[in-house]
Amino acid sequence: MQGVQGTLDDLGTPLAEVTFTVVDLETTGGSADECGITEIGAVKVRGGAVIGELGTLVDCGLPIPPFISVLTGITQQMVVGAPRVPEVLASFLEFARGTVLVAHNAPFDVGFLKAACARHGYAWPAFPVLDTADLARRVLTREEVPDRKLGTLARFFRASTVPDHRALADARATVDVLHGLLERLGAFGVASLEEAKSFAKAPTKEQQAKRHLADAVPSGPGVYLFEDASGEILYIGKSGDLRTRVRSYFTASETRGRVREMVGIAERVRTIPCPTALEAEIRELRLIAAHKPRYNRRSKFPERAIWLKLTDEAFPRLSVVRECRSDEAAYLGPFPSAGSAEEARAALYETTPLRQCNQPLTERRIAAGKTHTCALPELGRCGSPCDGRETPEAYAGHVALARAAMTGDAGPVVRAARGRIDRLAGELRYEEAAQRRDRLAAFLRAAWRAQRFAALAACPELVAARPGPSGGWELAVIRRGRLAATGVIPPGAPRYRPYVDACVATAETVLDGPQRFAAGPEEMDCVLRWLESPGVRLVEVTGVWSCPVGGAEGMRAWIDGAYGDPKPYAGRRGDSPV
């Protein structure tokens, strides 16, 4: 058989001959549909040499949130007078014409550029795109780098520029990372642009070799557990269709570096079929919390939830704690971070002049002069119970107001905070107004969540039904906020009562414990989402399931708007929730 010599087209475009435009953006937020570009940086390279740079701030016409300014150093004042988005887009598209776009986590940057083009009437060119994050996941091991963040890769490849969340600096650092990754690709036999693009997304050899692990996986909802040769649980997940989900781990659609690494170690997949998707979701949370698999990132430490506690002592104070115990104290939360808990605490301090010191304070210590004072009383932010200027009865009034705001009527806190926000906005101090707004929103979100949890946990038993995906009904028995049992009423069943009785009879017994809630925050969130989904019907309720009048639940729309409204706040009184 006579051999046939391939053409240059068959070989593809050699990487040394490709012109790359490495781009990085800074934005006002994470959503390309709602947020704007504040800075763009681009570096054009070919054959390892820089042949051009483009960098400019951008006035996108949207406010820059304070936390974005802290992250990037770009403030609202800096973009005043900067080029507008249409002008910058025109320059960038001309700069990048005929090149291959490169970005770190390219879907983010390319998504913003595409959205901006669509918004301003520019046709998006069919740029080939390379993602340095995807390439890093393929060519670097976990032993070499702990993660695929740009800063980590820049240090690993000894980039000449340190990324600092400014667009041009990050683009220059990405150029050095790109060159380092391209050198690594040679060891894998990748020499052309076409090979590099397919290599970044192709399943690894380990993934392909482990496809047989999905052969015996059943269909239907449930939980799956990847285990190594010794039986250690590496990763836990859940799905409404176990077979389809587990198979996806061995295909090109699975691009997460940690997960691809986990698949290479795994030797078996164990499954736990569940009658409903709700049970699968709850089982996943409980198993992750119990086993803490090394390749799961979320839900591993529910015991680390952060709460704001109004302490139960002679002169109560607000304390950030890690436990929500079954005691007489009032709790707010849980919070996603200690920072958001501090914001909520600041919102309460602006309304109720509670003491902010941590010293043990009793009437006996005050009378004996064993306490110390601070400057807050002179600023009008504390009544100074520590030196007797404020009586226990007067201080108890502040405590009652704070407790009511945390557990019931949030109106006083909202009114006081909105008054300050309106005043700051009227003085054109928009960044300070936004900071106060975010404090108030952090308080309201936590109060809304805590009040929902408390209402659900107050029900000794709640039985609900939801239409099943294939007909019939899904049943759930919830006791004190904890999922105790699930079941299914098949389509066409002549009577539902026997199925309900059987589900209740086999449900888990839930007893009071040292913690205030019988279930973790994430489990209660799942249960509440299920109860609030379309078509759910309450079958039986023991006790009362309700939220307080004037509570944070009624302000939910405003809470979401406070974070999602891209327009600057300008003292709009008409949108006040109270």
Disulfide bonds with the S-S distance in Angstrom:
none
